[in-house]
Amino acid sequence: MHGANTSSLTPRYFILKGIPELEDAHSWISLLFCFIYIIAVVGNSVLIYIISHEENLHRPMYYFLALLSFTDVIGCTSFVPNMLCTFWFSLKEIDFNACLVQIFFIHMLTGMESGVLMLMALDGYVAICYPLRYSTILTNTAIIKVGLAAFMRTVLLLIPFTFLIKCLPYCRGNLIQHTYCDHMSVAKLSCGNVKINAIYGLIAAILIAGFDMFCISVSYIMIIRAVLNLSSADARHKAFSTCTSHICAIVITYVPAFFNFFTHRFGGSTIPHHFHTFIANLCLLLLLTLNPIVYGVKTKQIREEGSMKLFPRVPVL
């Protein structure tokens, strides 16, 4: 095995294959991914800037949105530059520990995305069901506490997960059939028993995504009940319209996650590997890109404050 430490069966580095069977198209694919990455970084950074500099947006929902955007920037930066180096400069080697760090950050990205969406659902629940107590329930202190709780939950659940991957013996080569260090792609190189990894991965997914989806579902059930009890049709329409951006964000977050989860485990030979790898990359990048677009388009206050902040009116002399 190239670059392997034969005494411990732990490779010094892995080699990223890129997208198998599409090597001739890597240059064109890289341009697409680079374009999406630029949009993701610029869009999320602009959203963070607008929320941080505009006092009218200093409210819990926008704080959570800024946290979501910050998570997106960190998440895409953890793997896209390395991916582009693989495509453009054939720098396919990645250190073993760096690979583990990449796995950790990618999973933390999805975990934090899920956690923040759950907090935004609870914010919507409090705003619609307890409007008079909104400012006293969701104080700045409470926002910091729940944000830290979501972060620490994800980190504490993923540290053992990453440690289990590190302890596996790797004797099936060090060529990863992917553009970045994906958990399942790395685990397939092990000749050890990965059953514990699979079980713990499922437990972590249930404790993160399962719990968050349960909280989101309960929140929206309570929101729908409260909205339907409103006497005014305009009030019902306004209440529902405030939730549409969040619902879109939920869809674009969980659909790619479920796609990757089920195709890895149940796709088998029915889905070509190069197709799965390309779609997995595209879905992950679009997840990081669409949040600022969705909220920028659907949220009136962000549109108005953003246009005033980025394109201030020049007084006419």
DRENVOTI-872620 format. One line per 4 residues: number of its first residue (from 1); their letters; for each residue y, z, x of N, C-alpha, C. Coordinates in nm, 2 decimals. Each point is the difference from the previous one (the first is absolute). Layout:
REM DRENVOTI-872620
NUM> A> Y:Z:X:Y:Z:X:Y:Z:X | ...
This chain:
REM DRENVOTI-872620
1> MHGA> -0.12:0.00:0.09:0.12:0.00:-0.09:0.12:0.00:0.09 | 0.10:-0.09:-0.03:0.12:-0.01:0.09:0.08:0.12:-0.02 | 0.05:0.05:0.11:0.09:0.11:0.00:-0.05:0.13:-0.05 | -0.14:0.02:0.00:-0.06:0.12:-0.05:-0.02:0.10:0.10
5> NTSS> 0.00:0.13:-0.04:-0.04:0.11:0.08:-0.15:0.03:-0.03 | -0.09:-0.04:0.08:-0.14:0.00:-0.03:-0.05:0.15:-0.02 | 0.06:0.09:0.06:-0.04:0.14:-0.01:0.02:0.06:-0.13 | 0.11:-0.04:-0.07:0.03:0.06:-0.13:0.00:-0.10:-0.11
9> LTPR> -0.03:-0.13:0.03:-0.01:-0.10:-0.10:0.13:-0.01:-0.08 | 0.11:0.03:0.07:0.14:-0.01:-0.06:0.07:-0.11:0.08 | 0.05:-0.10:-0.07:0.07:-0.11:0.07:0.13:0.04:0.05 | 0.05:-0.05:0.11:0.13:0.03:0.05:0.10:-0.07:-0.09
13> YFIL> -0.04:-0.12:-0.05:0.09:-0.08:-0.09:-0.08:-0.08:-0.09 | 0.06:-0.04:-0.11:-0.06:-0.10:-0.09:0.08:-0.13:0.01 | -0.07:-0.11:-0.04:0.06:-0.13:0.00:0.02:-0.05:-0.15 | 0.12:-0.03:-0.03:0.03:-0.04:-0.14:-0.02:-0.15:-0.01
17> KGIP> -0.09:-0.04:-0.09:-0.04:-0.14:-0.02:0.11:-0.08:-0.07 | 0.08:0.07:-0.08:0.10:-0.07:-0.09:-0.07:-0.03:-0.13 | 0.02:-0.12:-0.05:-0.06:-0.05:-0.12:-0.11:-0.09:0.04 | -0.13:0.04:-0.01:-0.11:-0.09:0.04:0.00:-0.13:-0.08
21> ELED> -0.04:-0.10:0.07:-0.01:-0.14:-0.05:0.13:-0.06:-0.03 | 0.11:0.07:0.02:0.13:-0.06:-0.03:0.09:0.00:0.13 | -0.07:0.00:0.11:0.08:0.01:0.13:0.10:-0.11:0.01 | -0.03:-0.12:-0.04:0.09:-0.12:0.01:0.12:0.02:-0.08
25> AHSW> -0.01:0.08:-0.10:0.12:0.02:-0.09:0.08:0.13:0.03 | -0.04:0.07:0.11:0.06:0.13:0.03:0.15:-0.02:0.02 | 0.05:-0.10:0.06:0.14:-0.02:0.02:0.08:-0.01:-0.13 | -0.06:-0.07:-0.10:0.07:-0.01:-0.13:-0.01:0.13:-0.08
29> ISLL> -0.12:0.06:0.01:-0.01:0.13:-0.07:0.09:0.10:0.05 | 0.01:0.00:0.14:0.09:0.10:0.06:0.15:-0.01:-0.04 | 0.04:-0.13:-0.02:0.14:-0.02:-0.05:0.02:0.06:-0.14 | -0.11:-0.02:-0.09:0.01:0.06:-0.13:0.01:0.15:0.00
33> FCFI> -0.09:0.06:0.09:0.00:0.15:0.01:0.12:0.05:0.06 | 0.06:-0.07:0.10:0.12:0.04:0.06:0.12:0.00:-0.10 | 0.00:-0.11:-0.08:0.11:-0.01:-0.10:-0.01:0.12:-0.10 | -0.12:0.02:-0.04:-0.02:0.11:-0.10:0.04:0.14:0.06
37> YIIA> -0.04:0.02:0.13:0.03:0.12:0.07:0.15:0.02:0.01 | 0.08:-0.11:0.04:0.14:0.01:0.01:0.06:0.04:-0.14 | -0.05:-0.06:-0.11:0.05:0.04:-0.13:-0.03:0.14:-0.03 | -0.12:0.05:0.04:-0.04:0.14:-0.03:0.09:0.10:0.07
41> VVGN> 0.03:-0.03:0.13:0.08:0.09:0.08:0.14:0.00:-0.05 | 0.06:-0.12:-0.01:0.14:-0.01:-0.04:0.02:0.05:-0.14 | -0.09:-0.04:-0.10:0.01:0.05:-0.14:0.00:0.15:-0.01 | -0.10:0.06:0.06:-0.02:0.14:-0.01:0.11:0.08:0.07
45> SVLI> 0.05:-0.06:0.12:0.11:0.07:0.07:0.13:-0.01:-0.08 | 0.02:-0.11:-0.06:0.12:-0.02:-0.09:0.00:0.10:-0.11 | -0.12:0.02:-0.06:-0.02:0.09:-0.11:0.03:0.14:0.04 | -0.05:0.04:0.12:0.02:0.14:0.05:0.15:0.02:0.03
49> YIIS> 0.07:-0.11:0.05:0.14:0.01:0.04:0.08:0.02:-0.13 | -0.03:-0.08:-0.10:0.08:0.01:-0.13:-0.02:0.14:-0.06 | -0.12:0.05:-0.01:-0.03:0.13:-0.06:0.07:0.11:0.08 | 0.00:-0.01:0.13:0.05:0.11:0.09:0.15:0.00:0.00
53> HEEN> 0.07:-0.11:-0.02:0.14:-0.01:0.01:0.08:-0.01:-0.14 | -0.08:0.00:-0.11:0.07:-0.01:-0.13:-0.03:0.13:-0.07 | 0.10:0.08:-0.03:-0.02:0.13:-0.06:-0.05:-0.01:-0.14 | 0.03:-0.11:-0.07:-0.05:-0.02:-0.14:-0.16:-0.01:0.00
57> LHRP> -0.06:-0.03:0.11:-0.14:-0.01:0.01:-0.07:0.12:0.06 | 0.08:0.11:0.02:-0.06:0.12:0.06:-0.06:0.08:-0.11 | -0.11:-0.05:-0.05:-0.08:0.06:-0.11:-0.15:-0.01:0.04 | -0.08:0.09:-0.06:-0.14:0.01:0.04:-0.08:-0.13:0.00
61> MYYF> 0.02:-0.09:-0.11:-0.07:-0.12:0.00:0.03:-0.09:0.12 | 0.12:-0.01:0.04:0.04:-0.08:0.11:-0.04:0.06:0.14 | 0.00:0.14:0.00:-0.05:0.06:0.12:-0.15:-0.04:0.02 | -0.08:0.00:-0.10:-0.14:-0.04:0.01:-0.01:-0.14:0.03
65> LALL> 0.09:-0.09:-0.05:0.00:-0.14:0.03:0.03:-0.02:0.15 | 0.10:0.08:0.05:0.03:-0.01:0.14:-0.12:0.04:0.09 | -0.07:0.10:-0.04:-0.12:0.05:0.07:-0.11:-0.11:-0.01 | -0.01:-0.07:-0.11:-0.10:-0.11:-0.01:0.04:-0.11:0.09
69> SFTD> 0.13:-0.04:0.01:0.04:-0.10:0.09:-0.02:0.04:0.15 | 0.03:0.12:0.03:-0.02:0.05:0.14:-0.15:-0.01:0.04 | -0.09:0.03:-0.10:-0.14:-0.01:0.03:-0.04:-0.14:0.02 | 0.06:-0.09:-0.08:-0.03:-0.15:0.02:0.04:-0.05:0.14
73> VIGC> 0.12:0.04:0.04:0.04:-0.05:0.13:-0.09:0.05:0.12 | -0.03:0.13:-0.01:-0.09:0.06:0.10:-0.14:-0.06:-0.01 | -0.05:-0.03:-0.12:-0.13:-0.05:-0.02:-0.01:-0.14:0.06 | 0.09:-0.09:-0.04:-0.01:-0.14:0.05:0.02:-0.01:0.15
77> TSFV> 0.09:0.09:0.06:0.02:-0.01:0.14:-0.12:0.05:0.08 | -0.09:0.08:-0.06:-0.11:0.05:0.07:-0.11:-0.11:0.03 | 0.01:-0.11:-0.07:-0.10:-0.10:0.03:0.05:-0.15:0.01 | 0.11:-0.03:-0.06:0.04:-0.14:0.00:0.04:-0.05:0.14
81> PNML> 0.08:0.08:0.07:0.03:-0.05:0.14:-0.12:-0.03:0.08 | -0.10:0.09:0.00:-0.12:-0.02:0.07:-0.08:-0.12:-0.05 | 0.01:-0.02:-0.13:-0.07:-0.12:-0.06:0.07:-0.13:0.05 | 0.13:0.00:0.01:0.07:-0.12:0.04:-0.02:-0.03:0.15
85> CTFW> -0.01:0.11:0.08:-0.04:-0.02:0.14:-0.13:-0.06:0.02 | -0.09:0.03:-0.09:-0.14:-0.06:0.00:0.01:-0.15:-0.03 | 0.08:-0.04:-0.10:0.01:-0.14:-0.04:0.08:-0.08:0.10 | 0.11:0.06:0.05:0.09:-0.08:0.08:-0.03:0.00:0.15
89> FSLK> -0.04:0.11:0.06:-0.02:0.01:0.14:-0.14:0.03:0.04 | -0.10:0.00:-0.10:-0.14:0.02:0.03:-0.02:0.14:0.06 | 0.09:0.10:-0.03:-0.02:0.13:0.05:-0.09:0.08:-0.10 | -0.13:-0.03:0.01:-0.09:0.05:-0.10:-0.06:0.14:0.03
93> EIDF> 0.02:0.04:0.12:-0.06:0.13:0.04:0.09:0.12:-0.06 | -0.07:0.10:-0.05:0.07:0.12:-0.05:-0.08:0.12:0.05 | 0.07:0.09:0.06:-0.06:0.12:0.05:-0.08:0.08:-0.11 | -0.11:0.06:0.03:-0.08:0.07:-0.10:0.08:0.10:-0.07
97> NACL> 0.08:0.09:0.07:0.08:0.10:-0.07:0.11:-0.06:-0.08 | 0.06:-0.11:0.05:0.11:-0.07:-0.07:-0.06:-0.05:-0.13 | -0.12:-0.05:0.00:-0.07:-0.05:-0.12:-0.02:0.11:-0.10 | -0.04:0.12:0.05:-0.01:0.11:-0.10:0.13:0.04:-0.06
101> VQIF> 0.11:0.00:0.08:0.13:0.03:-0.05:0.04:-0.10:-0.10 | -0.03:-0.13:0.02:0.03:-0.10:-0.10:-0.07:0.02:-0.13 | -0.13:0.03:0.01:-0.08:0.04:-0.12:0.07:0.11:-0.08 | 0.04:0.11:0.08:0.06:0.11:-0.06:0.13:-0.03:-0.08
105> FIHM> 0.08:-0.08:0.07:0.13:-0.04:-0.07:-0.02:-0.09:-0.12 | -0.09:-0.09:0.01:-0.02:-0.09:-0.11:-0.05:0.08:-0.12 | -0.10:0.09:0.02:-0.05:0.08:-0.11:0.11:0.10:-0.05 | 0.08:0.05:0.09:0.11:0.09:-0.04:0.10:-0.07:-0.08
109> LTGM> 0.03:-0.13:0.03:0.09:-0.08:-0.07:-0.05:-0.01:-0.15 | -0.12:-0.03:-0.02:-0.05:-0.02:-0.14:-0.01:0.14:-0.07 | -0.03:0.11:0.08:0.00:0.13:-0.06:0.14:0.05:-0.04 | 0.09:-0.03:0.08:0.14:0.04:-0.03:0.06:-0.08:-0.11
113> ESGV> -0.03:-0.13:0.00:0.04:-0.09:-0.11:-0.05:0.06:-0.14 | -0.13:0.03:0.00:-0.05:0.06:-0.12:0.06:0.13:-0.04 | 0.02:0.09:0.10:0.06:0.13:-0.02:0.15:-0.01:-0.06 | 0.07:-0.09:0.06:0.14:-0.02:-0.04:0.01:-0.06:-0.14
117> LMLM> -0.09:-0.09:-0.03:0.00:-0.06:-0.14:-0.04:0.11:-0.10 | -0.09:0.09:0.04:-0.03:0.11:-0.09:0.12:0.09:-0.02 | 0.08:0.03:0.11:0.12:0.08:-0.02:0.10:-0.07:-0.08 | 0.01:-0.13:0.01:0.10:-0.07:-0.08:-0.04:0.00:-0.15
121> ALDG> -0.13:0.00:-0.03:-0.05:0.01:-0.14:0.04:0.14:-0.05 | -0.02:0.10:0.08:0.04:0.14:-0.05:0.15:0.01:-0.02 | 0.08:-0.07:0.09:0.14:-0.01:-0.02:0.04:-0.06:-0.13 | -0.07:-0.11:-0.04:0.03:-0.07:-0.13:-0.04:0.09:-0.11
125> YVAI> -0.11:0.08:0.01:-0.05:0.09:-0.10:0.11:0.11:-0.03 | 0.05:0.06:0.11:0.10:0.11:-0.01:0.13:-0.06:-0.06 | 0.04:-0.12:0.04:0.12:-0.06:-0.04:0.00:-0.03:-0.15 | -0.11:-0.05:-0.05:-0.01:-0.04:-0.14:-0.04:0.12:-0.09
129> CYPL> -0.09:0.08:0.04:-0.05:0.11:-0.08:0.08:0.13:0.01 | 0.07:0.02:0.11:0.09:0.12:0.01:0.13:-0.04:0.06 | 0.08:-0.09:-0.07:0.12:-0.05:0.06:0.10:0.11:0.03 | 0.01:0.11:-0.09:0.10:0.10:0.02:-0.03:0.09:0.12
133> RYST> -0.13:0.01:0.04:-0.04:0.08:0.11:-0.03:-0.08:0.13 | 0.03:-0.13:-0.01:-0.03:-0.09:0.11:0.06:0.05:0.14 | 0.13:0.03:0.00:0.06:0.04:0.12:-0.04:0.14:0.05 | -0.05:0.08:-0.08:-0.04:0.13:0.04:-0.15:0.00:0.05
137> ILTN> -0.08:-0.09:-0.06:-0.14:-0.01:0.05:-0.01:-0.08:0.13 | 0.06:-0.11:0.00:-0.01:-0.09:0.12:0.13:0.02:0.09 | 0.00:0.12:0.06:0.11:0.03:0.10:-0.03:-0.07:0.13 | 0.09:0.00:0.09:-0.02:-0.06:0.14:-0.11:0.08:0.07
141> TAII> 0.00:0.13:-0.02:-0.11:0.08:0.06:-0.14:-0.04:-0.05 | -0.01:-0.02:-0.13:-0.12:-0.03:-0.06:-0.05:-0.14:0.05 | 0.10:-0.10:0.01:-0.04:-0.13:0.05:-0.05:0.00:0.14 | 0.06:0.08:0.09:-0.04:0.01:0.13:-0.14:0.06:0.01
145> KVGL> -0.03:0.10:-0.09:-0.13:0.07:0.00:-0.11:-0.09:-0.04 | 0.02:-0.08:-0.11:-0.10:-0.08:-0.05:-0.02:-0.12:0.09 | 0.11:-0.05:0.06:-0.02:-0.11:0.10:-0.08:0.04:0.12 | 0.03:0.12:0.05:-0.08:0.05:0.11:-0.14:0.03:-0.04
149> AAFM> -0.02:0.05:-0.12:-0.14:0.02:-0.05:-0.08:-0.13:0.00 | 0.06:-0.11:-0.05:-0.07:-0.12:-0.01:-0.03:-0.05:0.14 | 0.09:0.01:0.10:-0.02:-0.04:0.13:-0.11:0.08:0.07 | 0.01:0.13:-0.01:-0.10:0.09:0.06:-0.14:-0.02:-0.06
153> RTVL> -0.01:-0.02:-0.13:-0.13:-0.03:-0.06:-0.06:-0.12:0.06 | 0.07:-0.11:0.02:-0.05:-0.12:0.06:-0.04:0.02:0.14 | 0.08:0.06:0.08:-0.03:0.02:0.14:-0.12:0.09:0.02 | -0.01:0.11:-0.07:-0.11:0.09:0.02:-0.13:-0.06:-0.05
157> LLIP> 0.00:-0.09:-0.10:-0.12:-0.07:-0.04:-0.04:-0.11:0.09 | 0.09:-0.06:0.07:-0.03:-0.11:0.09:-0.03:0.04:0.14 | 0.04:0.11:0.05:-0.04:0.05:0.13:-0.15:0.01:0.02 | -0.07:0.06:-0.09:-0.15:0.01:0.02:-0.06:-0.14:-0.01
161> FTFL> 0.06:-0.09:-0.09:-0.05:-0.13:-0.02:0.01:-0.08:0.13 | 0.11:0.01:0.07:0.02:-0.07:0.13:-0.09:0.06:0.10 | -0.02:0.13:0.00:-0.08:0.07:0.10:-0.15:-0.05:-0.01 | -0.04:-0.02:-0.13:-0.14:-0.05:-0.02:-0.02:-0.14:0.05
165> IKCL> 0.10:-0.08:-0.01:-0.01:-0.14:0.06:-0.01:0.01:0.15 | 0.08:0.09:0.06:0.00:0.01:0.15:-0.13:0.05:0.05 | -0.08:0.08:-0.08:-0.12:0.05:0.05:-0.12:-0.09:-0.01 | 0.02:-0.12:-0.07:-0.11:-0.09:-0.01:-0.04:-0.07:0.13
169> PYCR> -0.13:-0.03:0.02:-0.03:-0.08:0.12:0.01:-0.14:-0.03 | 0.06:-0.08:0.09:0.03:-0.14:-0.02:-0.09:-0.08:0.10 | -0.10:-0.06:-0.06:-0.09:-0.08:0.09:-0.03:-0.14:-0.06 | 0.09:-0.04:-0.09:-0.02:-0.14:-0.05:0.12:-0.09:0.04
173> GNLI> 0.05:0.02:0.12:0.11:-0.08:0.05:0.13:0.07:-0.04 | 0.11:-0.06:0.05:0.13:0.05:-0.03:0.09:-0.10:-0.06 | -0.06:-0.10:-0.07:0.08:-0.11:-0.06:0.02:0.03:-0.15 | 0.13:0.03:-0.03:0.03:0.03:-0.14:0.04:-0.13:-0.08
177> QHTY> -0.07:-0.02:-0.10:0.02:-0.13:-0.08:0.11:0.02:-0.10 | 0.12:0.03:0.06:0.12:0.03:-0.08:0.13:-0.02:0.08 | 0.11:0.00:-0.07:0.13:-0.01:0.08:0.05:0.14:0.04 | -0.05:0.10:-0.05:0.04:0.14:0.03:-0.12:0.09:-0.01
181> CDHM> 0.02:0.12:0.05:-0.12:0.10:-0.01:-0.01:0.05:-0.14 | -0.10:-0.06:-0.07:-0.03:0.05:-0.13:-0.13:0.09:0.01 | 0.00:0.10:-0.08:-0.11:0.10:0.01:-0.14:-0.06:-0.01 | -0.02:-0.09:-0.11:-0.13:-0.05:-0.02:-0.04:-0.10:0.11
185> SVAK> 0.10:-0.08:0.05:-0.03:-0.09:0.11:-0.04:0.07:0.13 | 0.06:0.11:0.02:-0.03:0.08:0.12:-0.14:0.07:-0.02 | -0.02:0.05:-0.12:-0.12:0.07:-0.02:-0.13:-0.09:0.01 | 0.02:-0.13:-0.03:-0.11:-0.09:0.01:-0.05:-0.02:0.14
189> LSCG> 0.09:0.04:0.10:-0.04:-0.02:0.14:-0.08:0.12:0.05 | -0.02:0.10:-0.08:-0.07:0.12:0.04:-0.15:-0.02:-0.03 | -0.08:0.06:0.09:-0.15:0.00:-0.03:-0.04:0.14:-0.04 | 0.09:0.09:-0.03:-0.03:0.13:-0.05:0.00:0.01:-0.15
193> NVKI> -0.02:0.12:-0.05:-0.01:0.02:-0.14:0.14:0.02:-0.06 | 0.04:-0.10:-0.08:0.14:0.00:-0.05:0.00:0.06:-0.14 | -0.11:0.06:-0.05:-0.01:0.05:-0.13:0.11:0.11:-0.03 | 0.01:0.09:0.10:0.10:0.11:-0.01:0.14:-0.06:-0.01
197> NAIY> 0.03:-0.10:0.08:0.13:-0.07:-0.01:0.03:-0.06:-0.14 | -0.11:-0.06:-0.05:0.02:-0.06:-0.13:0.02:0.10:-0.11 | -0.08:0.11:0.01:0.02:0.11:-0.10:0.13:0.06:0.01 | 0.05:0.04:0.12:0.13:0.06:0.02:0.11:-0.09:-0.05
201> GLIA> -0.02:-0.13:0.04:0.10:-0.10:-0.04:0.02:-0.01:-0.16 | -0.12:0.01:-0.07:0.01:0.00:-0.14:0.06:0.13:-0.06 | -0.03:0.11:0.07:0.06:0.13:-0.05:0.15:-0.01:0.02 | 0.04:-0.04:0.12:0.15:-0.01:0.03:0.07:-0.10:-0.10
205> AILI> -0.07:-0.11:-0.03:0.06:-0.09:-0.10:0.02:0.06:-0.14 | -0.11:0.08:-0.04:0.01:0.07:-0.13:0.11:0.10:0.00 | 0.01:0.08:0.11:0.10:0.11:0.01:0.14:-0.06:0.01 | 0.02:-0.12:0.05:0.13:-0.05:0.01:0.03:-0.10:-0.12
209> AGFD> -0.07:-0.11:0.00:0.03:-0.10:-0.10:-0.05:0.04:-0.14 | -0.12:0.06:-0.01:-0.05:0.05:-0.12:0.09:0.10:-0.07 | 0.04:0.10:0.08:0.09:0.11:-0.05:0.13:-0.06:-0.04 | 0.06:-0.09:0.08:0.13:-0.05:-0.03:-0.01:-0.09:-0.13
213> MFCI> -0.10:-0.08:-0.01:-0.02:-0.08:-0.12:-0.01:0.08:-0.13 | -0.07:0.12:0.02:-0.02:0.09:-0.12:0.14:0.05:-0.04 | 0.08:0.05:0.10:0.13:0.05:-0.03:0.09:-0.10:-0.06 | -0.01:-0.12:0.06:0.09:-0.11:-0.06:-0.04:-0.03:-0.14
217> SVSY> -0.13:-0.01:-0.03:-0.05:-0.03:-0.14:0.05:0.11:-0.09 | -0.02:0.13:0.04:0.04:0.11:-0.09:0.15:-0.01:-0.02 | 0.08:-0.02:0.10:0.15:-0.01:-0.01:0.04:-0.11:-0.10 | -0.07:-0.12:0.01:0.04:-0.11:-0.09:-0.05:0.03:-0.14
221> IMII> -0.10:0.07:-0.02:-0.04:0.03:-0.13:0.10:0.09:-0.07 | 0.05:0.10:0.08:0.10:0.09:-0.05:0.13:-0.07:-0.02 | 0.04:-0.10:0.09:0.12:-0.08:-0.02:-0.01:-0.08:-0.12 | -0.11:-0.07:-0.02:-0.01:-0.09:-0.12:0.01:0.08:-0.13
225> RAVL> -0.06:0.12:0.00:0.01:0.09:-0.12:0.14:0.04:-0.03 | 0.07:0.04:0.11:0.14:0.04:-0.02:0.09:-0.12:-0.04 | -0.02:-0.12:0.05:0.08:-0.11:-0.03:-0.02:-0.05:-0.14 | -0.13:0.01:-0.05:-0.03:-0.05:-0.13:0.06:0.10:-0.11
229> NLSS> 0.03:0.12:0.04:0.05:0.10:-0.09:0.16:-0.01:-0.01 | 0.06:-0.09:0.09:0.14:-0.02:-0.01:0.03:-0.08:-0.13 | 0.11:0.04:-0.07:0.03:-0.07:-0.12:0.07:-0.13:0.02 | 0.07:-0.02:0.10:0.08:-0.12:0.03:-0.08:-0.10:0.07
233> ADAR> 0.00:-0.13:-0.05:-0.07:-0.11:0.07:0.06:-0.03:0.14 | 0.14:0.01:0.00:0.06:-0.02:0.13:-0.03:0.11:0.10 | -0.02:0.12:-0.04:-0.04:0.11:0.09:-0.14:-0.02:0.05 | -0.09:-0.05:-0.09:-0.13:-0.03:0.04:-0.01:-0.11:0.10
237> HKAF> 0.08:-0.11:-0.02:0.00:-0.11:0.09:0.06:0.04:0.14 | 0.10:0.08:0.00:0.06:0.04:0.12:-0.09:0.09:0.08 | -0.08:0.09:-0.07:-0.09:0.09:0.07:-0.12:-0.08:0.06 | -0.05:-0.10:-0.08:-0.11:-0.08:0.05:0.05:-0.09:0.12
241> STCT> 0.12:-0.05:-0.01:0.05:-0.09:0.11:0.01:0.07:0.13 | 0.03:0.13:0.00:0.01:0.08:0.12:-0.13:0.01:0.07 | -0.11:-0.02:-0.07:-0.14:0.01:0.06:-0.05:-0.13:0.05 | 0.06:-0.11:-0.03:-0.06:-0.13:0.03:-0.01:-0.02:0.15
245> SHIC> 0.10:0.04:0.08:-0.01:-0.02:0.14:-0.11:0.08:0.06 | -0.01:0.12:-0.05:-0.11:0.09:0.06:-0.14:-0.06:-0.04 | -0.01:-0.05:-0.12:-0.13:-0.06:-0.04:-0.04:-0.12:0.09 | 0.10:-0.08:0.03:-0.02:-0.12:0.09:-0.04:0.05:0.14
249> AIVI> 0.06:0.11:0.05:-0.03:0.05:0.13:-0.14:0.06:0.00 | -0.05:0.06:-0.11:-0.13:0.05:-0.01:-0.10:-0.11:0.01 | 0.03:-0.11:-0.08:-0.09:-0.12:0.00:-0.02:-0.06:0.14 | 0.11:-0.02:0.07:0.00:-0.07:0.13:-0.05:0.09:0.11
253> TYVP> -0.01:0.13:-0.03:-0.06:0.10:0.10:-0.15:0.01:-0.02 | -0.04:0.02:-0.12:-0.15:0.03:-0.02:-0.08:-0.12:-0.01 | 0.05:-0.12:-0.05:-0.09:-0.12:0.00:-0.04:-0.04:0.13 | 0.08:-0.01:0.11:-0.05:-0.04:0.13:-0.09:0.11:0.06
257> AFFN> 0.02:0.13:-0.03:-0.08:0.10:0.05:-0.14:-0.01:-0.06 | -0.01:-0.02:-0.13:-0.13:-0.02:-0.06:-0.07:-0.13:0.04 | 0.08:-0.10:0.03:-0.06:-0.13:0.05:-0.07:0.03:0.13 | 0.07:0.06:0.09:-0.06:0.03:0.13:-0.12:0.09:-0.01
261> FFTH> 0.01:0.10:-0.08:-0.11:0.10:-0.02:-0.13:-0.06:-0.05 | 0.02:-0.08:-0.11:-0.12:-0.05:-0.06:-0.06:-0.12:0.07 | 0.08:-0.09:0.06:-0.05:-0.11:0.08:-0.07:0.04:0.12 | 0.05:0.11:0.07:-0.07:0.05:0.12:-0.14:0.05:-0.03
265> RFGG> -0.01:0.07:-0.12:-0.12:0.07:-0.03:-0.10:-0.09:-0.09 | 0.06:-0.08:-0.08:-0.09:-0.07:-0.09:0.01:-0.16:0.01 | 0.10:-0.04:0.08:0.01:-0.15:0.01:-0.11:-0.07:0.07 | -0.06:0.07:0.10:-0.11:-0.05:0.07:0.02:-0.14:0.05
269> STIP> -0.09:-0.09:-0.01:0.01:-0.14:0.05:0.06:-0.09:-0.11 | 0.04:0.05:-0.11:0.06:-0.08:-0.11:0.14:-0.04:0.03 | 0.07:0.08:0.09:0.14:-0.03:0.03:0.00:-0.04:0.15 | 0.05:-0.12:0.04:0.01:-0.04:0.14:0.09:0.10:0.07
273> HHFH> -0.05:0.04:0.13:0.07:0.10:0.07:0.14:-0.04:0.03 | 0.03:-0.13:0.04:0.13:-0.04:0.03:0.10:0.01:-0.12 | -0.06:-0.03:-0.12:0.08:0.01:-0.12:0.04:0.15:-0.03 | -0.10:0.09:0.02:0.03:0.14:-0.03:0.10:0.05:0.10
277> TFIA> -0.01:-0.04:0.13:0.09:0.05:0.10:0.14:-0.05:-0.03 | 0.02:-0.13:-0.03:0.13:-0.05:-0.03:0.06:0.07:-0.12 | -0.08:0.01:-0.11:0.06:0.06:-0.12:0.03:0.15:0.02 | -0.08:0.07:0.08:0.02:0.14:0.03:0.14:0.01:0.07
281> NLCL> 0.02:-0.08:0.10:0.13:0.00:0.07:0.12:-0.03:-0.09 | -0.02:-0.11:-0.08:0.11:-0.04:-0.09:0.03:0.10:-0.10 | -0.10:0.07:-0.06:0.02:0.10:-0.10:0.07:0.12:0.06 | -0.04:0.04:0.12:0.06:0.12:0.06:0.15:-0.03:0.03
285> LLLL> 0.03:-0.12:0.05:0.14:-0.04:0.03:0.08:-0.01:-0.12 | -0.05:-0.06:-0.11:0.07:-0.02:-0.12:0.03:0.14:-0.07 | -0.10:0.09:0.02:0.03:0.14:-0.05:0.12:0.06:0.06 | 0.02:-0.02:0.13:0.11:0.05:0.08:0.13:-0.07:-0.03
289> TLNP> -0.01:-0.13:-0.05:0.12:-0.08:-0.03:0.05:0.01:-0.14 | -0.09:0.01:-0.09:0.04:-0.01:-0.14:0.07:0.12:-0.06 | -0.02:0.12:0.06:0.07:0.12:-0.06:0.15:-0.01:0.00 | 0.06:-0.04:0.11:0.15:-0.01:0.00:0.04:-0.12:-0.09
293> IVYG> -0.08:-0.10:-0.01:0.04:-0.11:-0.09:-0.01:0.04:-0.15 | -0.11:0.07:-0.03:-0.02:0.04:-0.14:0.11:0.10:-0.04 | 0.03:0.10:0.08:0.10:0.10:-0.03:0.14:-0.06:0.00 | 0.02:-0.09:0.10:0.13:-0.06:0.01:0.04:-0.09:-0.12
297> VKTK> -0.10:-0.07:-0.05:0.02:-0.08:-0.12:0.00:0.07:-0.13 | -0.09:0.10:-0.01:-0.02:0.06:-0.13:0.09:0.12:-0.02 | 0.06:0.06:0.10:0.08:0.12:-0.01:0.15:-0.04:0.00 | 0.07:0.02:-0.11:0.13:-0.05:-0.01:0.10:0.07:0.10
301> QIRE> -0.02:0.13:0.02:0.09:0.08:0.08:-0.01:-0.05:0.15 | -0.13:-0.03:0.04:-0.02:-0.04:0.14:0.07:-0.14:0.02 | -0.02:-0.09:-0.10:0.07:-0.13:0.00:0.15:0.01:0.02 | 0.06:0.09:-0.09:0.14:0.01:0.00:0.05:0.06:0.12
305> EGSM> -0.06:0.12:0.04:0.05:0.07:0.12:-0.03:-0.08:0.12 | -0.11:-0.06:0.00:-0.04:-0.08:0.12:0.10:-0.12:0.03 | 0.03:-0.07:-0.11:0.10:-0.11:0.02:0.14:0.05:0.04 | 0.04:0.11:-0.05:0.13:0.06:0.04:0.00:0.05:0.14
309> KLFP> -0.12:0.05:0.04:-0.01:0.06:0.14:-0.01:-0.11:0.10 | -0.08:-0.10:-0.03:-0.03:-0.11:0.10:0.10:-0.11:0.00 | 0.06:-0.02:-0.12:0.10:-0.11:-0.01:0.12:0.05:-0.07 | 0.08:0.09:0.07:0.12:0.06:-0.06:0.10:-0.11:-0.04
313> RVPV> 0.07:0.03:-0.11:0.10:-0.10:-0.04:0.12:0.01:0.09 | 0.05:-0.12:0.04:0.12:-0.01:0.08:0.12:0.00:-0.09 | 0.10:0.09:0.01:0.11:0.00:-0.09:0.08:-0.13:0.02 | 0.05:-0.05:-0.11:0.08:-0.13:0.00:0.14:0.04:0.02
317> L> 0.06:-0.06:0.10:0.14:0.02:0.03:0.09:-0.08:-0.09
